[in-house]
Amino acid sequence: MTASRKIGSMATELRQLFREALELTDNDRATLAGLLIESLERPPDPDVESAWAEEAERRWQEIQSGKVQTVPWEEIKAKLLSGE
């Protein structure tokens, strides 16, 4: 569906909001888009958040202890691009 078709099928109020949003700066439009996307997200699951926090702490401790070593992004990117 083209942009003009999408706009044509919107409610009048929504079309007006869209036109006003187009008048914003690029930065403000990006911020608005991000806020709108965030508004669609469900609240985080406390159990999932807790599990991720534990995992992040575990990984940080492995790095701090020297159990694992980090790899610079440039090295990873080079390997990905070379097909290794």
N, CA, C and O atoms as CSV, one atom per row, in Angstrom:
chain,resi,resn,atom,element,x,y,z
A,1,MET,N,N,0.845,-1.181,0.000
A,1,MET,CA,C,0.000,0.000,0.000
A,1,MET,C,C,0.890,1.244,0.000
A,1,MET,O,O,1.834,1.337,0.784
A,2,THR,N,N,0.588,2.186,-0.872
A,2,THR,CA,C,1.395,3.400,-0.961
A,2,THR,C,C,1.061,4.341,0.178
A,2,THR,O,O,0.022,4.208,0.825
A,3,ALA,N,N,1.961,5.308,0.422
A,3,ALA,CA,C,1.752,6.272,1.499
A,3,ALA,C,C,0.466,7.050,1.285
A,3,ALA,O,O,-0.272,7.299,2.238
A,4,SER,N,N,0.185,7.440,0.040
A,4,SER,CA,C,-1.035,8.216,-0.209
A,4,SER,C,C,-2.286,7.382,0.050
A,4,SER,O,O,-3.288,7.921,0.519
A,5,ARG,N,N,-2.254,6.091,-0.241
A,5,ARG,CA,C,-3.397,5.221,0.053
A,5,ARG,C,C,-3.593,5.074,1.553
A,5,ARG,O,O,-4.720,5.102,2.049
A,6,LYS,N,N,-2.467,4.914,2.281
A,6,LYS,CA,C,-2.562,4.786,3.723
A,6,LYS,C,C,-3.173,6.038,4.331
A,6,LYS,O,O,-4.043,5.950,5.198
A,7,ILE,N,N,-2.724,7.198,3.882
A,7,ILE,CA,C,-3.248,8.460,4.404
A,7,ILE,C,C,-4.728,8.595,4.061
A,7,ILE,O,O,-5.516,9.054,4.888
A,8,GLY,N,N,-5.107,8.202,2.865
A,8,GLY,CA,C,-6.502,8.318,2.442
A,8,GLY,C,C,-7.444,7.485,3.275
A,8,GLY,O,O,-8.613,7.844,3.417
A,9,SER,N,N,-6.974,6.382,3.830
A,9,SER,CA,C,-7.848,5.511,4.607
A,9,SER,C,C,-7.862,5.871,6.096
A,9,SER,O,O,-8.581,5.240,6.871
A,10,MET,N,N,-7.083,6.867,6.504
A,10,MET,CA,C,-7.037,7.260,7.908
A,10,MET,C,C,-8.247,8.110,8.282
A,10,MET,O,O,-8.842,8.767,7.427
A,11,ALA,N,N,-8.609,8.093,9.569
A,11,ALA,CA,C,-9.647,8.971,10.069
A,11,ALA,C,C,-9.165,10.418,9.930
A,11,ALA,O,O,-7.962,10.674,9.923
A,12,THR,N,N,-10.091,11.346,9.821
A,12,THR,CA,C,-9.750,12.755,9.620
A,12,THR,C,C,-8.786,13.265,10.683
A,12,THR,O,O,-7.821,13.956,10.358
A,13,GLU,N,N,-9.031,12.938,11.945
A,13,GLU,CA,C,-8.165,13.405,13.028
A,13,GLU,C,C,-6.761,12.841,12.868
A,13,GLU,O,O,-5.772,13.533,13.112
A,14,LEU,N,N,-6.682,11.608,12.465
A,14,LEU,CA,C,-5.389,10.970,12.283
A,14,LEU,C,C,-4.633,11.599,11.122
A,14,LEU,O,O,-3.420,11.792,11.200
A,15,ARG,N,N,-5.341,11.916,10.051
A,15,ARG,CA,C,-4.701,12.585,8.916
A,15,ARG,C,C,-4.126,13.934,9.348
A,15,ARG,O,O,-3.015,14.292,8.956
A,16,GLN,N,N,-4.883,14.678,10.155
A,16,GLN,CA,C,-4.415,15.971,10.623
A,16,GLN,C,C,-3.176,15.806,11.502
A,16,GLN,O,O,-2.215,16.564,11.367
A,17,LEU,N,N,-3.193,14.829,12.392
A,17,LEU,CA,C,-2.033,14.564,13.240
A,17,LEU,C,C,-0.820,14.207,12.392
A,17,LEU,O,O,0.293,14.659,12.662
A,18,PHE,N,N,-1.042,13.398,11.372
A,18,PHE,CA,C,0.049,12.998,10.492
A,18,PHE,C,C,0.646,14.211,9.790
A,18,PHE,O,O,1.867,14.362,9.735
A,19,ARG,N,N,-0.211,15.074,9.254
A,19,ARG,CA,C,0.282,16.287,8.578
A,19,ARG,C,C,1.093,17.154,9.539
A,19,ARG,O,O,2.143,17.684,9.175
A,20,GLU,N,N,0.595,17.293,10.771
A,20,GLU,CA,C,1.319,18.092,11.764
A,20,GLU,C,C,2.659,17.445,12.112
A,20,GLU,O,O,3.662,18.137,12.289
A,21,ALA,N,N,2.668,16.131,12.207
A,21,ALA,CA,C,3.913,15.422,12.527
A,21,ALA,C,C,4.941,15.618,11.422
A,21,ALA,O,O,6.137,15.708,11.699
A,22,LEU,N,N,4.490,15.685,10.179
A,22,LEU,CA,C,5.414,15.892,9.064
A,22,LEU,C,C,6.090,17.255,9.121
A,22,LEU,O,O,7.149,17.448,8.523
A,23,GLU,N,N,5.498,18.182,9.821
A,23,GLU,CA,C,6.087,19.519,9.948
A,23,GLU,C,C,7.164,19.583,11.024
A,23,GLU,O,O,7.882,20.577,11.125
A,24,LEU,N,N,7.280,18.529,11.828
A,24,LEU,CA,C,8.312,18.490,12.865
A,24,LEU,C,C,9.689,18.311,12.244
A,24,LEU,O,O,9.814,17.878,11.098
A,25,THR,N,N,10.709,18.644,13.004
A,25,THR,CA,C,12.071,18.383,12.546
A,25,THR,C,C,12.286,16.876,12.472
A,25,THR,O,O,11.533,16.107,13.069
A,26,ASP,N,N,13.307,16.457,11.745
A,26,ASP,CA,C,13.614,15.022,11.656
A,26,ASP,C,C,13.806,14.430,13.045
A,26,ASP,O,O,13.298,13.350,13.347
A,27,ASN,N,N,14.540,15.146,13.885
A,27,ASN,CA,C,14.819,14.649,15.231
A,27,ASN,C,C,13.526,14.498,16.041
A,27,ASN,O,O,13.329,13.490,16.719
A,28,ASP,N,N,12.650,15.501,15.967
A,28,ASP,CA,C,11.392,15.426,16.718
A,28,ASP,C,C,10.486,14.325,16.182
A,28,ASP,O,O,9.803,13.657,16.958
A,29,ARG,N,N,10.472,14.127,14.857
A,29,ARG,CA,C,9.673,13.034,14.289
A,29,ARG,C,C,10.198,11.685,14.751
A,29,ARG,O,O,9.423,10.780,15.063
A,30,ALA,N,N,11.526,11.554,14.794
A,30,ALA,CA,C,12.119,10.296,15.259
A,30,ALA,C,C,11.766,10.059,16.719
A,30,ALA,O,O,11.447,8.935,17.108
A,31,THR,N,N,11.819,11.105,17.526
A,31,THR,CA,C,11.458,10.970,18.935
A,31,THR,C,C,9.995,10.571,19.074
A,31,THR,O,O,9.661,9.678,19.852
A,32,LEU,N,N,9.127,11.232,18.321
A,32,LEU,CA,C,7.705,10.902,18.353
A,32,LEU,C,C,7.468,9.457,17.924
A,32,LEU,O,O,6.684,8.741,18.547
A,33,ALA,N,N,8.143,9.033,16.864
A,33,ALA,CA,C,7.992,7.649,16.394
A,33,ALA,C,C,8.408,6.664,17.479
A,33,ALA,O,O,7.727,5.667,17.717
A,34,GLY,N,N,9.526,6.949,18.132
A,34,GLY,CA,C,9.984,6.076,19.204
A,34,GLY,C,C,8.990,6.014,20.355
A,34,GLY,O,O,8.725,4.941,20.896
A,35,LEU,N,N,8.445,7.160,20.725
A,35,LEU,CA,C,7.469,7.196,21.811
A,35,LEU,C,C,6.199,6.432,21.447
A,35,LEU,O,O,5.624,5.737,22.286
A,36,LEU,N,N,5.765,6.562,20.198
A,36,LEU,CA,C,4.582,5.823,19.763
A,36,LEU,C,C,4.826,4.317,19.780
A,36,LEU,O,O,3.965,3.546,20.204
A,37,ILE,N,N,5.997,3.907,19.321
A,37,ILE,CA,C,6.323,2.478,19.350
A,37,ILE,C,C,6.377,1.974,20.789
A,37,ILE,O,O,5.856,0.902,21.095
A,38,GLU,N,N,7.006,2.747,21.668
A,38,GLU,CA,C,7.061,2.359,23.084
A,38,GLU,C,C,5.667,2.218,23.676
A,38,GLU,O,O,5.434,1.354,24.521
A,39,SER,N,N,4.738,3.064,23.234
A,39,SER,CA,C,3.384,3.015,23.789
A,39,SER,C,C,2.663,1.714,23.436
A,39,SER,O,O,1.677,1.354,24.080
A,40,LEU,N,N,3.153,1.009,22.415
A,40,LEU,CA,C,2.550,-0.264,22.011
A,40,LEU,C,C,3.123,-1.454,22.769
A,40,LEU,O,O,2.553,-2.545,22.750
A,41,GLU,N,N,4.241,-1.240,23.427
A,41,GLU,CA,C,4.890,-2.338,24.132
A,41,GLU,C,C,4.150,-2.673,25.414
A,41,GLU,O,O,3.626,-1.798,26.104
A,42,ARG,N,N,4.122,-3.942,25.707
A,42,ARG,CA,C,3.519,-4.401,26.955
A,42,ARG,C,C,4.490,-4.164,28.101
A,42,ARG,O,O,5.700,-4.073,27.888
A,43,PRO,N,N,3.963,-4.064,29.311
A,43,PRO,CA,C,4.868,-3.905,30.456
A,43,PRO,C,C,5.806,-5.110,30.545
A,43,PRO,O,O,5.406,-6.232,30.237
A,44,PRO,N,N,7.050,-4.881,30.965
A,44,PRO,CA,C,7.992,-5.992,31.041
A,44,PRO,C,C,7.564,-7.019,32.094
A,44,PRO,O,O,6.994,-6.675,33.130
A,45,ASP,N,N,7.851,-8.266,31.803
A,45,ASP,CA,C,7.583,-9.358,32.733
A,45,ASP,C,C,8.661,-9.320,33.807
A,45,ASP,O,O,9.844,-9.427,33.484
A,46,PRO,N,N,8.285,-9.171,35.077
A,46,PRO,CA,C,9.290,-9.082,36.149
A,46,PRO,C,C,10.228,-10.290,36.190
A,46,PRO,O,O,11.412,-10.141,36.493
A,47,ASP,N,N,9.712,-11.481,35.889
A,47,ASP,CA,C,10.551,-12.680,35.910
A,47,ASP,C,C,11.601,-12.624,34.797
A,47,ASP,O,O,12.756,-12.995,35.004
A,48,VAL,N,N,11.190,-12.160,33.623
A,48,VAL,CA,C,12.123,-12.050,32.498
A,48,VAL,C,C,13.163,-10.979,32.801
A,48,VAL,O,O,14.353,-11.184,32.560
A,49,GLU,N,N,12.730,-9.851,33.320
A,49,GLU,CA,C,13.655,-8.771,33.666
A,49,GLU,C,C,14.678,-9.249,34.691
A,49,GLU,O,O,15.867,-8.950,34.583
A,50,SER,N,N,14.208,-9.985,35.672
A,50,SER,CA,C,15.097,-10.509,36.713
A,50,SER,C,C,16.098,-11.498,36.132
A,50,SER,O,O,17.280,-11.470,36.475
A,51,ALA,N,N,15.622,-12.370,35.254
A,51,ALA,CA,C,16.507,-13.359,34.628
A,51,ALA,C,C,17.582,-12.661,33.795
A,51,ALA,O,O,18.747,-13.058,33.834
A,52,TRP,N,N,17.200,-11.617,33.036
A,52,TRP,CA,C,18.184,-10.890,32.236
A,52,TRP,C,C,19.194,-10.164,33.115
A,52,TRP,O,O,20.382,-10.120,32.797
A,53,ALA,N,N,18.722,-9.596,34.214
A,53,ALA,CA,C,19.638,-8.908,35.140
A,53,ALA,C,C,20.652,-9.898,35.711
A,53,ALA,O,O,21.837,-9.581,35.813
A,54,GLU,N,N,20.195,-11.095,36.084
A,54,GLU,CA,C,21.095,-12.127,36.605
A,54,GLU,C,C,22.107,-12.556,35.540
A,54,GLU,O,O,23.290,-12.733,35.829
A,55,GLU,N,N,21.626,-12.720,34.306
A,55,GLU,CA,C,22.505,-13.133,33.213
A,55,GLU,C,C,23.550,-12.058,32.933
A,55,GLU,O,O,24.724,-12.367,32.733
A,56,ALA,N,N,23.130,-10.818,32.920
A,56,ALA,CA,C,24.069,-9.718,32.681
A,56,ALA,C,C,25.123,-9.671,33.785
A,56,ALA,O,O,26.304,-9.470,33.505
A,57,GLU,N,N,24.710,-9.851,35.014
A,57,GLU,CA,C,25.656,-9.847,36.135
A,57,GLU,C,C,26.626,-11.020,36.020
A,57,GLU,O,O,27.824,-10.862,36.253
A,58,ARG,N,N,26.105,-12.204,35.659
A,58,ARG,CA,C,26.961,-13.380,35.493
A,58,ARG,C,C,28.015,-13.127,34.421
A,58,ARG,O,O,29.192,-13.428,34.619
A,59,ARG,N,N,27.592,-12.575,33.290
A,59,ARG,CA,C,28.525,-12.301,32.195
A,59,ARG,C,C,29.557,-11.254,32.600
A,59,ARG,O,O,30.737,-11.379,32.273
A,60,TRP,N,N,29.112,-10.226,33.308
A,60,TRP,CA,C,30.037,-9.191,33.767
A,60,TRP,C,C,31.092,-9.789,34.698
A,60,TRP,O,O,32.275,-9.469,34.585
A,61,GLN,N,N,30.667,-10.646,35.607
A,61,GLN,CA,C,31.608,-11.285,36.532
A,61,GLN,C,C,32.607,-12.163,35.784
A,61,GLN,O,O,33.779,-12.215,36.157
A,62,GLU,N,N,32.163,-12.854,34.735
A,62,GLU,CA,C,33.083,-13.663,33.933
A,62,GLU,C,C,34.133,-12.801,33.253
A,62,GLU,O,O,35.298,-13.188,33.163
A,63,ILE,N,N,33.726,-11.641,32.777
A,63,ILE,CA,C,34.682,-10.717,32.149
A,63,ILE,C,C,35.644,-10.185,33.199
A,63,ILE,O,O,36.857,-10.176,32.986
A,64,GLN,N,N,35.114,-9.745,34.319
A,64,GLN,CA,C,35.935,-9.169,35.383
A,64,GLN,C,C,36.953,-10.175,35.935
A,64,GLN,O,O,38.079,-9.807,36.270
A,65,SER,N,N,36.549,-11.437,36.026
A,65,SER,CA,C,37.429,-12.456,36.586
A,65,SER,C,C,38.468,-12.951,35.581
A,65,SER,O,O,39.430,-13.618,35.961
A,66,GLY,N,N,38.279,-12.631,34.312
A,66,GLY,CA,C,39.194,-13.097,33.278
A,66,GLY,C,C,38.813,-14.460,32.725
A,66,GLY,O,O,39.521,-15.010,31.882
A,67,LYS,N,N,37.699,-15.007,33.195
A,67,LYS,CA,C,37.237,-16.313,32.712
A,67,LYS,C,C,36.934,-16.266,31.211
A,67,LYS,O,O,37.171,-17.236,30.491
A,68,VAL,N,N,36.413,-15.141,30.753
A,68,VAL,CA,C,36.177,-14.943,29.327
A,68,VAL,C,C,36.823,-13.633,28.897
A,68,VAL,O,O,37.015,-12.719,29.699
A,69,GLN,N,N,37.147,-13.567,27.633
A,69,GLN,CA,C,37.759,-12.363,27.085
A,69,GLN,C,C,36.794,-11.732,26.087
A,69,GLN,O,O,36.086,-12.430,25.362
A,70,THR,N,N,36.778,-10.417,26.063
A,70,THR,CA,C,35.951,-9.729,25.078
A,70,THR,C,C,36.673,-9.719,23.737
A,70,THR,O,O,37.894,-9.863,23.670
A,71,VAL,N,N,35.904,-9.547,22.679
A,71,VAL,CA,C,36.455,-9.482,21.331
A,71,VAL,C,C,36.019,-8.147,20.741
A,71,VAL,O,O,34.828,-7.835,20.744
A,72,PRO,N,N,36.961,-7.353,20.235
A,72,PRO,CA,C,36.590,-6.056,19.660
A,72,PRO,C,C,35.633,-6.212,18.483
A,72,PRO,O,O,35.731,-7.160,17.705
A,73,TRP,N,N,34.698,-5.254,18.370
A,73,TRP,CA,C,33.725,-5.266,17.289
A,73,TRP,C,C,34.404,-5.329,15.930
A,73,TRP,O,O,33.928,-6.037,15.043
A,74,GLU,N,N,35.489,-4.615,15.747
A,74,GLU,CA,C,36.175,-4.602,14.459
A,74,GLU,C,C,36.589,-6.017,14.045
A,74,GLU,O,O,36.510,-6.371,12.869
A,75,GLU,N,N,37.031,-6.824,15.016
A,75,GLU,CA,C,37.436,-8.202,14.724
A,75,GLU,C,C,36.224,-9.056,14.335
A,75,GLU,O,O,36.283,-9.824,13.374
A,76,ILE,N,N,35.146,-8.920,15.073
A,76,ILE,CA,C,33.917,-9.667,14.771
A,76,ILE,C,C,33.399,-9.274,13.394
A,76,ILE,O,O,33.048,-10.135,12.587
A,77,LYS,N,N,33.353,-7.970,13.126
A,77,LYS,CA,C,32.863,-7.474,11.850
A,77,LYS,C,C,33.708,-8.012,10.696
A,77,LYS,O,O,33.168,-8.430,9.672
A,78,ALA,N,N,35.034,-8.001,10.861
A,78,ALA,CA,C,35.922,-8.513,9.814
A,78,ALA,C,C,35.643,-10.003,9.538
A,78,ALA,O,O,35.606,-10.433,8.385
A,79,LYS,N,N,35.450,-10.769,10.602
A,79,LYS,CA,C,35.149,-12.204,10.412
A,79,LYS,C,C,33.808,-12.401,9.709
A,79,LYS,O,O,33.683,-13.253,8.829
A,80,LEU,N,N,32.816,-11.616,10.097
A,80,LEU,CA,C,31.507,-11.736,9.457
A,80,LEU,C,C,31.584,-11.402,7.980
A,80,LEU,O,O,31.000,-12.095,7.147
A,81,LEU,N,N,32.298,-10.348,7.662
A,81,LEU,CA,C,32.400,-9.921,6.277
A,81,LEU,C,C,33.243,-10.852,5.430
A,81,LEU,O,O,33.062,-10.923,4.215
A,82,SER,N,N,34.175,-11.576,6.067
A,82,SER,CA,C,35.027,-12.498,5.309
A,82,SER,C,C,34.362,-13.855,5.125
A,82,SER,O,O,34.851,-14.689,4.363
A,83,GLY,N,N,33.255,-14.079,5.815
A,83,GLY,CA,C,32.541,-15.341,5.678
A,83,GLY,C,C,33.054,-16.447,6.571
A,83,GLY,O,O,32.644,-17.598,6.414
A,84,GLU,N,N,33.944,-16.135,7.510
A,84,GLU,CA,C,34.468,-17.166,8.421
A,84,GLU,C,C,33.387,-17.705,9.314
A,84,GLU,O,O,33.648,-18.578,10.142
